[in-house]
Every structure is written in C-alpha cells, then in structure tokens.
C-alpha cells in the first residue's frame, strides 16, 4: 500500500509546486505592470507641465491648424444649409418634410462610406493631399446639389457630398493630434470645433440671407453655389500642409524623445478594426455615440420644420432664431477646453466623465424647449442645450486620440465614425422620418432624445473607468517599440530573431486565453511549443499567422512589425503554416493537389513547375504516385502531401500544428525524419505538439505554455530535466 501513497504524495507535491510557481509568476507580472498602470507620470499627457495654447500651436505651426479650421468651418456651414433651407427645398421638389429630414441626415450618415477608406489612407500616406482632394470633391458636389432638378438628383448630391467630407473627422483630427502637443489638445479641438459651430450657428443667417437675396422659391440653390467656392479655394492650401511624424508627442511624453520613423508592414483594415475594438474606452464611446446619433442627427432638420410650421418663420427668421447658439459656444467652448486639459493632466478619467455629464441635460432641455410658447424662449433653451452638446463633442476627439495606437489613429476614428453614422445617423434618419410624418416634429424629437441621450451619457461615463488602463497600454507599446529599436541598433548583423512575439494578450470574447506571452525564434532554429489542451498553443499560432489580432502586444518578422498585417500579407512575407488535421483535397490527384498549392504563382507556369519539382525532390515517395487520388494515400502519406503543399511556398518560417495528430508511431517516425531533413537544411520552424517526445526529437529549444503563459523557455534538454513540467503536465500522456 505504500507505493500508491508515495505516488499520491509525489503528485500532490508536484501540484503544489506548480501552483506556487503560478502564484509567484502572477505576482511578478503584477509588479512589472504596476509601474505602468499606476504611475501617472508615464501616462501620455498626465502629469505634464501646463502649456499655453499659443505656445502649443507655435510648436506645431499655425498653418496646419488654420487651414483645417477653415475647412471644418465651411463644412459645418454647408452641412447646416439643408436644415435651414429644408422647407424651401421640399416645396421645390414637392416632397414631404420627413423626406427632406431623411436627406439631411443621410448626407451626414454617408460619412460611413467614406470614413473607412479615408481612415485607411490616413494611416498610410501624407494626409494633406487627402484633405485637398476631398475638399475639391466636396465643393463639386455642393454645386451638384444646387443644380439638382429633382429629389433623386438631390439625394445623390448629398450622398457624394457626405462621402467626400468624411475626411474632416477621419483625416483632419489625426493630423491635429500628430501635429500639436497633448497638453493643448482639449483647447485646440475646442477652438477648432467652436469656430466651426459658430459658422454652423450663423449658417441660418448666411444661407438664409443668400436665399433671400436670390429671391423666389428656388433661391436656396444660390446658397450651395456660393458655399462651394471657398471650399475649392481652401483645397489648394490643404495640399501644402506639412506631414507631422505620427505619434511624436506621445513618444516625447513617455520616452523623452521621438522614435525613428521606420517603415512598417501595411496595416490591414480587419486587423486594425479588431485591435481598436478591444480598447475598452473606444468600445464604450462608440456605443454611446451610436445611441445619441438617433436624436442628434435629425435634430436640426426637425427644428427647422418646427419653426416653420409652429411659428411660421422664413429661412432668414429661422436663422435669427438659432443664431444665439454660436455666441454661447464661442464663450463656453474655450472654458471647457481649458478645463478638459487641466483635468486630463491630473485625472484623465474625470476628464472623460465631464463629457458624459455635459450630454445628460439634453434629456430634460429638449422637452422644455419644444414646450416653449414663443420663439424667444425656444431659442434661449435651444442655445443652452446646443452649447452643452457642442462642448461635449469637442472633447470627444482628444479622448479618442489619447488611447488609440498612433499608427491606427485614422482607422480608430473611422470605426467610431462608422458606427455613429451607420447606426445613429441612418437609424435616426429612418426613425425620425417615420415619426415626423406620423406624430409630428415635437413628439418625434422628444421621443428620440429622451431614449437615446441617457444611454449615450451612461456609456461615456462607464467608459471613463477604463481610460487610465488604456493609456497604460499605450505606454507599454511605446516602451516596447523603443526597446526593440535600441536592441536592433546594437545587434550584430543577422542576429535579429526571425519571429518575435512580445507581451501578447488575447481573448475570445470575455475569456482571456493568452497573458503577456513572449518568445522568439532565431534563424534556422526549430522551436517546440508545448503544453496541454487549452494552454494557448493553437491560439498563439493564429496570432503569428495573422488569423487573430491581439488586444495587446506585438509580432515581428525579421525585426519588422507585422501585428496588423493580414494572413495574405504574412504569407507573401514567408510565414506559412501546416494546420492540424486533413490538409489535402482527397478527391483530387497528388499532382492536382500540388498545382492547387502553387495557385498563388499561376501567372508563371515555369515557376510553378520548378516549385513542384523541388518538393518532389524533397518528398520522393510522392513522385511516383502523382496520378493517384490523395484520398487513397495512407494517413502519413496524406500528411506528407500536406507538408509538400506548404513547402511549395519556400517558407521563411514553417509552422506545423500537431504533426502527429491521429497517426501511428511508425508513421510519425517517418515524418520526423522529413522534419529533421528540413532542419538540417536551415529551415526556421515552429512546431506545436502534444507529444513531448515527438516535439523534442527535432527541436533545438522549447517553450512550455500553461493557461496562456510561458512557464518555461530554454533548450529541449533542459526541459526534460524539469520533472515538474515533464511529469505533472504530461502525466498519463507520456507515461510514468
């Protein structure tokens, strides 16, 4: 009876050892992260010295700010025109009030079609020319709107106008963030938005005045013609906007100096979207803005129709009724911007909560406004509400730019814009058009406001609790990038690892499966990734190959960041994987399988034949059976054919997931001999295996994973000496 007791004691001892080591590892990880997570002097913009607005604008240059501010102001002016002139346009084309409201909202909602491409370009090329071309298109479609002969043409004029002016949010905001210091961003965005909102507030008088001077039912057309001219002129100046280094102010705040602006692998849209959506602050802000869009987008158009029908005001009079908003914004926005900057330096989460609290009063103010008995009181309450909302939205951009990785700013802004306009804009336009025609303007806007604004304010306030953590992740990424640049500068030629995985976190939904995972693979090395089911082996392979995007961390190939590259891009760069399970087309011949495997190179038939001949030399057992069906091969031979298909790409890094899965030991031995041949030829490989014996038979080094963390990294021989790992984890699998 003593032997079982001794075995139980030994197993308990091993289990205790594993638990103690796990606890020690988690404690060490927490200690490493505390300096970033809780040291405010490291968070970009937090704890920084006060900087005057003039000083900050001088550092980045007044030219960029001035040109972008004027373009934004003209955009606000043109965007507000249809809201003021809506009743006149409806009469011209003989359509309902709800139809024009839908067109009004749709012209803004069509941002969604331009936001993605604009954001994608903003992260890759010089942004001044993007702004210039977009402004020219915007001016052209303003004139197209003016010459519309029916509602169908009007719709398409607003459609393309909305697409072309999407650069205002996705491109202009990233330019401002990269050009000017963090310490003035609140005031800078407030000033930019404030001047724009002043133009929007004055637009009723300006466009109404132009329409009145032109006279007649169709005087509104001249407003669009006149507005298109200055936009076209400013487009010329936009081409000369200098391109700032991306992320330079975050780098200076965190690292003390700018990083080298090295070239990077192009960022894919899907990877960028996946990475950005994992930023908690962004996710909550997106939900908030999408919800509020149901009320905010149709609000101005509904207001214009209400003033027309309730008080009988003309376009000019409607302009006078809404003009006080501009004066209040001009006074209030600089104060809010100053308050935001000061609060962000000490309590960044509180700065975000300010936005949420500024949004909530609309829930009460809008019903009060639409219950006022005369125009004066209506305009006064409306001005207060619009001022609070304008102040809140002016602070959204500095909050977004603070937490989005600097290489993804364009896409980050585009994603928020997409959801805000696609959900809030389009949804609000459809719902408001239905309500407006069925229950009237007053009931429509009150219903939308009282439902959507509390939801939006709640999610902004909730998102503020995540801001500090998201800022700390920005710090960690910058520090890691600097360390890697320093390492590469000091490294011997050819010593940079082929694959680098640093500090990777990954989750499936709410379940995190990789925790701060790091390892490297040297050139010509075979690395074994070991661990039990659920350890995270296959997940990290999906991250390396681009099938999944980490929420934190970086993946590099030969020193170049590929974290946001697509699987197709990584394949072109030399990363190829043989997945576990069947990897052949069983109904096709061996030769057809190889031809399909070389499909990527089909344009050069000679190259295809060269590649096929090369793998047949490597796998001579397949050469005499080219016309046989792949399904007639044994399991080991099918796995050999699958490996041959991968080797057609002449991979720089070969990744093999579960080579021995479901195969007999004698078959596995034959495959191991093939792997050993590749190893001798200098092929860099990562091999994932459940079998300790199989993996270590061909591996130079081993990384042992448990519960998404690295428990061991070292030579294969050293792992065999770790009795706690070799026995506790593989007990019952490896015997003993």
N, C-alpha and C positions, 0 to 999 in steps of 0.2 A: 504493500500500500504506500510505501514511502516514495516510490518513483513518481506516481501521479501527483502527490503533494508537492514534491520538489518541482515538477513541471509547472504546477499552478503557481507556486511561489515565484518561479523564474518568469512566467508570463506576466504576473502582477507587477514584478519588479520592472520588466521592460515597459509595461504600460505606464507605470508611474514615471519612468524616465522620459518617455515620450511626452507625457502631459507636462512635466516640469520644464522640459525644453521648449514646448509650445508656449507655456506661460512666460518663460523668460524672453522668447522671441517677440511675443506681442508687447511685452513691457519695453523692450529695447526699441521696437518700432514706434511705440507711442512717444518715447523720449526723443527719438530722432525727429518726429513730426511736430513736437511741441514748439520748437523754436520758430517754425514757420507758421503754425496755426495760431499762436498766441502772441507773437512778437510784432506789435503794430508798426514798429519802425521798419520792418521789412515789407509790409503790405504797400503796394504802389499808391502814392498819394496820401497815405495815412501817416500822420505824424510829421508831414513835410512842413517846411517853413512857409509862411504866408507870402504870397506873390501878388503884386498889383496887376490889374487887368492890362494896363498899358505895357508893363514890363513883359508879361507873358505873350501878348500879341507881337511885341517887338522881336522876341526870340524866334517866333515862327514866321514873322514877316506879315505886314498888313495887307499885302496884295492878295494872298490866298483868301483870307477872311473876308475882305471887301467884295471880291468877285463872287464868292459863294453866297454871301449875304444878299447881294443884289439879285442874283438868280433865284434864291429862295423867296425873296420878297415878291418878285414878278410871278413866280409860280403860285404863291398864295393869292395874289391879285387875280390871276386868270382863273384859278380854281373856284374863287368865290363868285365869279361873274355869273355862272349859270344859276347859282342860288338866288341872286338878286333879280336876274333877268328872266327867271323861270316862267312867271306868269305871262310875260310878253311872248316868249318862245312857244309856250303852249298854245297861245292864241294864233300865232303864225301858222303852226302846223296842224292845228285843230285836234290836239291830243289832250288827255286828262292830266290833272295835277299830279296824280300818282306816277304817271309815265315819265314826266319830267324829273320828279324826285328820284325815280329809279335811274334815269340817265345821269343825274347829278352824282348819285352815289356810285354808279358804275364807273364813271370817269375816274374816280379815285380808286375804286376797287380793282381797276385794270392794272394798278400797280403790281398785282400778283404775277402778271405775265412778264413784266419787265424786271421785277425785283431779283429773280433767280439769276438770269444772265448778267444783269448789272453787278450783282454781288460777286458772281464768279469772276468777272473781268476785274473788279476792284481788287481782288486778292492776287492778281497775276500781272497786270500791266500798268503803265502810267495812267493815272486817273484824270489828269487834266483833259486829255483828248476825249475821254469818255464823256465828261461833262460837256465839252464843246459840241460833240456830235449830237448828244441827247438834247441839248438846248436848241440846236438848229431844227431838229425834228419836231420839237415841242412848238416852236414858232410856226413851222409849216402847218401843223395840224390845228393850230389856233385859227389860222386863216381859212383852212378847210372847213372848220366849223362855221365860220362867217358866211361862206358861200353855199352852205347846205340848202338844198331845195326841198327836202322832205325829212321826216323824222328818221328814216333809215340812214340817210347820209349823216345826220346829226349824231346818231348812235356811233357810227364808225369814226367820226371825227373825235368824239370823246374817248372812244376805245383806244385809238392810237396815241392820243394826247396823254392818256393815263400811263400807257406803256413807256413813252419817251421821257416823262418826268419822274419815273421811278428812280432815276439816278440821284435825285435830290436827297433821298433818305439813304439809299444803299451805298452811294459813292461819296457824296459830299460829307456825310457825317464821319466816314472813316478818314477822309483827308484831314478834317479838322482835328480828329483825335491824334493822328500821327504828326501833325504839324505843330501843335501847341502843347505846352506843359500841362500836366494833370491838375496842378494847383488852381488853374483858371477855367477848367472845363465847364463847371457849373455856370459861371458868369458868361463865358464865351457862347455856350449853347443858348443861354437865356437871352443874350443880346441878339444873336442870330435869329432865334425864334421870335423875340419881341418885335424886332423891326418888321419881320415877316407878318406877324399878327397885326401890327399897326396898318400895314398895307391891306391886309385882309379886312380889317375893320373899316378902313377908308374906301375899300373897293366898292361898297354900295354907292357912295357918293361919286367916286371916279367913273365907274362903269355906268352907273345910273345917269350921271351928268353927260357922258358921251352919248348914251342912247337918247337922252332928252334933246341934246343939241342936234343930233342927226334927225330927230323928229320921226313921226309916223310909227306904225305898228312894227316895222322892221328896223327900227333904229338900233336895236341890240346888236345887229351884225357889225356895225362900225366899232363897237367896243372890242370885239375879238380881233379885228384888223389892226386897230391901234395897239393892242396889247402884244401882238406878235412881233412888232418892230424892235422894241428894246431888248426882248429876249434874244433875237437873232444877233443884235449888236454885242451883247454880253458873251455870246458863244465864242466870238473872236478872241476875247480876253481870256476865256477859260482855257484855250489851247496852250497858253503861256504859263499856266500855274505850275510852279516847281514841284517835283515829286519828293516828298519827305521820306526818310528812312522809316520803314514800318516798325512800330513798337519802340522807337528810340527813347521816349520819355519813361516808359515802364522800365526799360533797361537801365537808364540812368538812375532812377529812383531805387531800384533793387540792387543793381550790380555796381553802381558808381560810374559806369561808362557804357558807351554803346557797344553792342556786339558787332562783329564783322558781318556785313550784309551778304552772306554766302548764298549761292544758288541752291534751290531746293527742288525736289521732285514735285511736279504739279499736284495740287490738292484736288481730289475728286469731290464732286458735289455730294454724293451719297455718304462718303466718309466724313466730310465736313458737317453735314446735317446730323449724322449720328453722334459726332463728338460734341457739337454745340447743344443738342437736345439733352445731353447728360449734365449740363450745367444747371444746377437747381434754380439759381436766380433767373436765368433766361427762360426756363420752363414755366415758372410761375408768372413772370412778366408777360409771356406770350399768351397764356390762358387769360390773364387779366385784360390785356389789350383786345383780344378777340371778343371777349364778352362785352366790353364797353363799346366796341365798334357798332353794335346793334343800335345804340342810341346816338352815338356821336356823329356817324357818317350822314344819316338823313336829317340831323337836327337843323342845319342852316337852311336847307331847302324847305323843310316843313315850316320853319319860322317865317320865311318869305311869303309862302302861300297863306299862312295865318294872318300876317299883317295886311295882305291884300284883301282877304275875304272878311276878316273881322273888323278891320278899321278902314278899309278902302284906300290904302296908301299906294301911291305910284312908285315906280322904281327909285326915283330921286328921294321920295319921302321915306321909303324903306331904308335907304342908305343913311339918312339922318337919324333914323330910329336906332340903328345898330352901331353907329359911329362911336359912342362913348366907350365901347369896349377897348378900342385902340389906345385911348388916352390912359385908361386904367392899367392896361398891360405895360405901357411904356414906363409907368411909375413902379408897378409892382414887380415885374419880372427881374430887373436888376437886384432888387432886395432879396428875392427868392434865390437867385443865382449866388449871391454873396453868402446867404445863409447855408445853402447847399454845400458850397466849397468849404466853409468853416466847419460845418458839421461832419463832412466826409473826412476831414483831416483828423478828427478826434473819434467819431463814432460813425463809421460808414453805414452800418445797418440802420442807424437812426435817420440818416440822410435819405435812405430809401423809404422809410416809413413816412417821412414828410410827404412824399408823392401820394401815398395811399390816403393819407388824411385830407389832402387837397382835393381828392376825387370824390370823396363821400358826400360833401354838401350838395352836390348836384341832385341827389335823390330827393331833397326837400325843395331846393330852389326852383327847379323846373316846374313842378306843380304850382308853386306860388306864382311864378312868372306868368304862366298861362291862365291864371285866375285873376290877373290884374284888370281893373275896369277901364284903364286908359293907356295910351301909348307911352306916356312919360314913365309911369311905374313899370310897365312891361320892359321898357328899355333899361331902366335902372337895375332891376333884378337880373335881367339878362346879362348886363355888363359885369356884375359881380360874379355870376356863375361862370361866364366865359373867361374872366380873369383868373379864377382859381384853376379852371381846367387848363388854360394856356400855360400857367406857371407849372402845373404838374407835368404836362407833356414836354415842356422844355427841359426837364430834368431826367427824362427817360433815357435820352441818348448818352449822357455821361455815365449813367449807371450801367448801361449795356456795354459800352466800350471798356469799362473797367474790368469786366470779368471774362470777356471773350478773348481767347488767344490772339495775339496781334496778327498772325498770319491768316486768321479766319474772320477778321472783322467784317469784311464785305458780306460773306455768307451768313454770319451771325445776324447782321442787320436785315439781310434778305429773308431769313427764316421768320423772324418776328414780323416783318412787313407782310410776308405771305399769309401767315395765319390771321393777322389783324385784319387785312383787307379781304382775304378769301372768305373767312368766317364772318367777321364783323361787318365788313363792307358789303359784300354780296348778300349775306344773310339779312343784314339790316335793311338793305335796299329793297329786297323782295318783301320782307315782313312789313316794312313801313309803307310800301306802295299799296299793299293789301289793306292795311289798317286805315291808311289815309283816305282811300276811296270808299271804305265801308263805314267807319265810325268818325272820320274827320281828323283834322290836323292835331287838335288839342288832345284828344283821347289817345291818338297814336303815339305822340312823343312822350306823354306822361307814362303810358304803359311801358314803353321801351326803357325809359330812364329808370323807373323805379325797380325794374327787374335787373337790368344789366349793370348799373353803376355800383350797387353794393357788392355784387360778385367781383367786379374788377378791383375795387378798393381792397376787398378782403385778400385777394390773391397777391396783390402788390405788397401788402403788409406781411403776409405769410412768407413771401419771397425774401423779405429783408432779413429773416433769421438765417438764411443760407449765404448771405453776401460775404461775410468775413471768411468763411471756409472757401468759397470760390475764389476770392482774392488770394488766399494762401496757395491755391493750386497754380495760379498764375506765377507766383513767386517760385514755386518748386520747378516749374517748367523752365523759367529763365535761368535759374541757378544750374540746372542740369545742362542746358544748352551752353552756358559759359564754361562749365567744367569740361564738356566734350570738346569745345573749341580749343581750350588750353591743352587738353590731352593730345589732340591731333597736331597742334603746333610743336609739341615736344617729342612726338613719337618718331621712331625710325621709319624710313620709307618701307611700305609693305607690311607694317606691323599692326595697322588698324584692323580690328576684327571684321570679318565679313558680315556677320549678323550681330547686332546689339539690341537687346531688349532691356529697357531701363524703367523701373518704377511703374510697372503696368498694373492698373486696376481695371477689372472688367466685371460687369454684372449682366445677368439675364433678368430683365425686369428689376424687381426689388431684391433679387438674390445675388449677392456678390460672390463670385467664384474665383477671382484672381486678386491677390492682395500684395501690392508693392513688389511685384515679381520682376527679377532681373537676372539675366545671364548673357554670355557672349559665346560666339563660335569663331574660332580662328580659321584662317585659310588652310585648306587641306585637312582639317580636323573632322573627326566623326564624334558627334556629341549624342549621348543617350539621354533621353528624357524618361524618367522612371517615376512610378507611383501607382497607387491603386486606382480602381474605378472612382471617378468623381474628384480626382486630385487636381484636374485642370489641364491635363496634358493636351487633349484634343483642342481645348479652347485656346490655349496659347499658340497652337499651330494655326488656328483660324485667324488669330490676330497677326501673326507673322506673315501669312499669305494674303492678308487684306480682306478676308471674308467677314471679319468683325472689326469694329473700331473701338479702341479702349477709351474709357472715360477719363483716364489719366495715364501718363507715361508716354514713352517714345520707342519707336522701332527704327533701326538704321540698317542700311545696306552699304557696306564699304565706306562708312562714315557719313553717308547722306541720309537725311531724314525721309522715311517713306511711310510715316504713320498714317498719312491721309491719302496715300496712293491707292488706286483701285487694284483688284486682283489682276486685271489685264495688264496694267502698267507694271506690276511687280513681275508678272510672267515675262514681259519684254525685257526686264532688267535682270532676269536669270533665276528667279525663285520659283521652283516647281515642286509640287507635292504629289506623292502617290498615296491616295487615301486608303483607309482600311476597307475591306470588303471587295466586292467584284469591281474590277476596273477595265473590263473588256466588253465588246459587243459580241455576245455569244453566237448570234445568228450570222455573223459575217466571217469571212476568211481571215487568216492571220495577216495576210498581206493587206487586205482592206482595212483591218484594224490599224496597221501601221500608216497607211495612206491617210486615214482619218486623223490619226495622231499628229501628222505633219500638215494638217489643213492650213495652219497659220502661214505656211511657206508656199502655198499652192501657186503663187504667181511665178515662182522659179522652179520649174519641174526638175531641172538638173540638181538643184539644191535638195529637193525632196528625195530624189534617188540617192544622193550622197549620204543624207542622214539615215535613210533606211539601211543602206549598205553598211554604214558604221555600226548601227545597233545589232545587225545580224552578225557582224564580226565579234561583237561583244557577247551575243547570245546565239552561238552556232546551233543549239538544239532547235531553234525556230527556223533556221534557214532552209532545211529540207522539207518543211511542212507548210509552206506559205499558202498552199491552196486548200488546206484543211480548215474546217469550221473551228472557230475559237471555242465553241461550246463542247467540242469533242476532246479538248485537252483536259488533262488532269488539273486538280486544284493548284498544284505547284506550278505547272506549266502556264496556267492562266495568269497566275501572279507574276511569272517571268515576263509574259507578254505585256501585262500592265506596266511593269517596270521599264520594258523596252519602249513603250509608248511615251513615257516620261523622258527617257534618255534621248529621244529624238530631238528634244529642245536644247540639248547640250547645256544642262542647267549649271549655273554657278553655285547654287545651293540646292541640293536634293533633300527633300523632306519625305520621310517614309513613316506612315502612321500604321502601326500594328501589322508588320510584315508577316508575322507568323500566325495571324488570326485564323483559327479553324484548320490549320494544316498539320499533317503528321510530322513527327520529329525528323524522319528521314528526308522529307521534302524541305523542311526548314533548313536542314544542314546544307542542302544544295543551294538554296537561296543565299545562305550566309557566305558561301564561297564566292558567289557573284558579287555580293556587297564588299567582300574583302578585296576582290579584284579592283572594284571602283575605288576603294580606299587607297590601295597601293598606287593607283594612277593619280592620286592627289585630289579626288573629288571631295568637296566640302559637303558634309551630310549631318542632318538631324534625324535621329531615329527614335520613334516612340514605341515602347514595348511594355507589355505587362510582365513578360518573362524576363527576370533578372539575368538568367544565364544567357539567353539569346542576345539581349542588348549588349551585355558586357563582353560577349565573344568578339565583337567588332568595334567597340567604342574605345576612343582614346580618353575621353572624360565622360563623367556622368553628372547629371543634375537630378536630384531627387525631390519630387513635389509631394506635398501633403496638404490637402484642404486649400489649394490655391497659393501656397507659399513654398519658397525654396527652403528645404530642410538640410540639404547637403549639396555641395558643389566641389568637385575635385576629380582626381584620377579614378578610373574604374577599379584599380587595385585597392585604393583607399576605401572605396565604398564597401567592398567585400569585407573589409576589416571592421566596419561599423555593424556590430552584431545587432544593435537595437533596431537599425533600419532594415538590414537584410533579413532578420528573423521576424520582428514584430509586424512588419507590413506584409511580407510575403509568406507568413506562416500559413501553411496549408496549400500554398501555391507552388512554392519552391521545395516543399518537403521540409523535414526537420521539425 
